């Protein structure tokens, strides 16, 4: 592919907001991402219940963000750190329910036009699927499926690009 065709293709993809590669990956190098997924269980309080939520001390770095969510407690249930390559999918076993194991599938989709890293997160067993955009080195909290006993699964998803 010559430079002008590559530029035209990159412009067209940016206009469609479907940019999935950086200029360096178009030139042949591959970008990798270190992803950290923390599986958090949030428990809702009773209607009208107030007070500061109880936050697992292992989540202290996220306490400010978690405290704005409508839950009375947060517990870290599992954590994974993995290396995923642009265009690759990985599967992470996460705590399941009494019905069996669950797997979170993380797929890397490269960078958006603004530089954020794009990933899809999905759990086929519960028909959970979402697309996220994370600032390089940043963390987002994603609401996941309902757990047992009215609890909700949350994912604290962190991603950082690593050039190869």
Protein Blocks (a to p, Z undefined) as FASTA:
>chain_A
ZZklmmmmmmmmmmnopafbdfklmnopacdddddddddddddddehiacjddddfklmm
mmmmmmmpccfbdcdfbdcdddddehiacdddddddfkbccddddddebjafkopacddd
ddfklopacdddddehiacdddddddehhiacddddddddddZZ
